[in-house]
Amino acid sequence: MSAVAPPWAARTPVGLLTLEPLDVGRDLDLLHAWVTHPRSAYWLMQGASPAGVRDAYAAIDADPHHDAWLGRVDGVPTFLAETYDPRHRELAGVWEAAPGDVGMHLLVAPPAEGAAPVAGLTSAVMAAVVRFCLDRPGARRVVVEPDARNDAIRAKNRAAGFVEHGPLDLGHKTAVLSTCTPEAFAASELGGVLA
């Protein structure tokens, strides 16, 4: 029996952030609550049933070019990340990705009802997930394609060193293709967040 690899981890001002493969069976209730929350409108799963969310993430789990990750802060589930190969998913046939490009999606869970937002959480999560993507074997650049109307995530992307390359019609949305190199991340506002 082989040992299970420990989750990827980074120390941040808000605590120890870890990423581990999403377990759809174990994490379905949490995942459904997160992706259907009104704050997650840009995730495009509003109104999805638990079965629909399960099926969507089971498909990701079976896809060799797409992975989903559960993120925790000090052991508490707090965010969802996805990585994908943009040569095969999301941007395939629309934009010419290069070897070493790692696509990224990120969703920070809404605060629990009655809980105050944690100052600096989104910045710490963004920094950790960008670093996680750049740590993938062979990674040379992180690629994101946020909805052009999502000003908050676009600003957070720029703070992490992403350069916007303009609008891109993906059919279901007008995206703003953005890329981040290791050098741009290191020089960015969020590049020094990780301990």
C-alpha positions in Angstrom: 0.0 0.0 0.0 1.5 3.3 -1.1 1.6 6.4 1.2 -0.8 9.2 0.3 1.0 12.4 -0.7 0.5 15.2 1.8 -1.5 18.2 0.5 0.4 21.1 -1.1 0.8 23.8 1.6 1.8 27.5 2.0 2.0 29.7 5.1 0.1 33.0 4.7 -0.9 35.9 7.0 -4.4 34.3 7.4 -3.0 30.8 8.2 -1.8 27.6 6.6 -3.4 27.2 3.2 -3.5 23.7 1.8 -4.8 22.2 -1.5 -5.8 18.6 -2.0 -7.7 16.8 -4.7 -11.4 17.4 -4.4 -13.4 14.3 -3.3 -16.8 14.8 -4.9 -18.5 12.3 -2.7 -17.1 13.7 0.5 -17.3 17.4 -0.5 -20.6 17.5 -2.5 -22.7 19.4 0.1 -20.0 22.0 0.6 -19.3 22.3 -3.1 -23.0 22.7 -4.0 -23.5 25.4 -1.4 -20.4 27.3 -2.7 -21.0 27.1 -6.5 -24.8 28.0 -6.2 -24.4 30.9 -3.8 -25.4 34.3 -5.2 -21.8 35.6 -4.7 -20.7 32.8 -7.1 -22.8 34.0 -10.1 -19.7 34.1 -12.4 -19.2 30.3 -11.7 -22.3 29.8 -13.9 -23.9 27.1 -11.7 -26.7 29.1 -10.2 -29.7 26.9 -9.7 -27.7 23.7 -10.3 -29.0 20.7 -8.3 -26.7 18.6 -6.1 -26.8 15.9 -8.8 -25.8 18.4 -11.5 -22.9 19.6 -9.4 -21.8 16.0 -8.7 -22.0 15.2 -12.4 -20.0 18.3 -13.4 -17.2 17.5 -10.9 -17.2 13.8 -11.6 -16.6 14.7 -15.2 -13.6 16.9 -14.1 -12.3 14.1 -12.0 -12.4 11.8 -15.0 -10.8 14.3 -17.4 -7.0 14.0 -17.8 -6.7 17.7 -18.7 -8.7 19.2 -15.8 -8.4 18.9 -12.0 -10.4 20.2 -9.1 -8.8 21.0 -5.7 -10.3 21.7 -2.3 -8.5 24.5 -0.4 -8.4 24.8 3.4 -7.2 27.4 5.7 -5.9 25.9 9.0 -7.8 22.7 8.1 -11.1 24.4 7.4 -12.5 24.1 3.8 -12.4 27.6 2.4 -11.9 27.6 -1.3 -12.1 25.7 -4.6 -9.5 25.8 -7.3 -9.4 24.2 -10.7 -6.4 23.7 -12.9 -6.6 22.7 -16.6 -4.6 22.5 -19.7 -5.8 25.3 -21.9 -4.6 23.5 -25.0 -7.3 20.9 -24.4 -10.0 22.6 -22.2 -11.7 26.0 -21.9 -9.5 27.9 -24.4 -9.0 25.1 -27.0 -9.7 26.3 -30.5 -10.2 29.9 -29.3 -6.7 30.9 -28.2 -3.3 29.3 -28.9 -2.0 28.2 -25.6 1.7 27.2 -25.2 3.2 24.2 -23.6 3.6 25.0 -19.9 0.5 27.1 -19.7 -1.7 26.2 -16.7 -5.3 27.3 -16.7 -6.8 28.4 -13.3 -10.2 28.9 -11.9 -10.7 30.1 -8.3 -13.7 30.4 -6.0 -13.4 31.6 -2.4 -16.3 30.4 -0.3 -18.7 33.0 1.1 -18.4 33.6 4.8 -20.5 31.4 7.0 -23.8 33.0 7.9 -23.2 35.6 10.6 -19.4 35.4 10.2 -17.4 38.4 9.4 -15.2 38.3 6.3 -11.5 37.5 7.1 -9.3 40.5 6.1 -6.7 39.5 3.5 -8.3 36.1 2.9 -8.9 36.5 -0.9 -5.4 37.9 -1.5 -3.8 35.1 0.5 -5.8 32.5 -1.4 -5.1 34.1 -4.8 -1.3 34.2 -4.0 -1.3 30.6 -2.9 -3.3 29.2 -5.9 -1.1 31.1 -8.4 2.0 29.7 -6.6 0.4 26.2 -6.6 -0.2 26.5 -10.4 3.4 27.7 -11.0 4.6 24.7 -8.9 2.9 22.2 -11.3 5.4 20.1 -13.2 6.5 21.9 -16.4 4.5 25.1 -15.6 5.7 28.3 -17.3 2.7 30.6 -17.1 -0.7 30.7 -15.5 -3.7 31.6 -17.7 -7.1 32.9 -16.5 -10.2 33.9 -18.5 -12.5 35.8 -16.1 -15.8 37.3 -17.2 -15.2 40.8 -18.5 -17.8 42.1 -16.1 -16.1 40.6 -13.0 -14.2 43.7 -12.0 -13.3 42.4 -8.5 -11.5 39.2 -9.7 -9.8 41.1 -12.6 -8.4 43.6 -10.0 -7.2 40.7 -7.9 -5.6 39.0 -10.9 -3.7 42.2 -11.7 -2.5 42.4 -8.1 -1.1 38.9 -8.6 0.9 39.9 -11.7 -1.5 38.9 -14.4 -1.4 40.9 -17.6 -4.7 41.4 -19.5 -4.6 40.6 -23.2 -8.1 41.8 -24.1 -11.5 40.4 -24.6 -12.1 36.9 -25.9 -15.5 35.4 -26.9 -15.9 32.0 -25.3 -19.6 31.7 -26.4 -21.0 31.5 -22.8 -19.2 34.7 -21.8 -16.9 37.5 -22.9 -13.7 36.8 -21.1 -10.6 38.8 -20.5 -7.7 36.5 -21.3 -4.9 37.2 -18.8 -1.5 35.5 -18.2 1.1 35.5 -15.4 4.7 34.4 -15.5 6.7 33.4 -12.4 8.7 36.7 -12.7 5.5 38.8 -12.9 4.0 37.0 -9.9 7.3 37.5 -7.9 7.2 41.2 -8.7 3.5 41.6 -8.0 1.7 43.1 -5.0 0.6 39.6 -3.9 4.0 37.9 -4.7 5.3 38.5 -1.2 2.2 37.3 0.6 3.5 33.7 1.0 5.9 32.9 3.8 
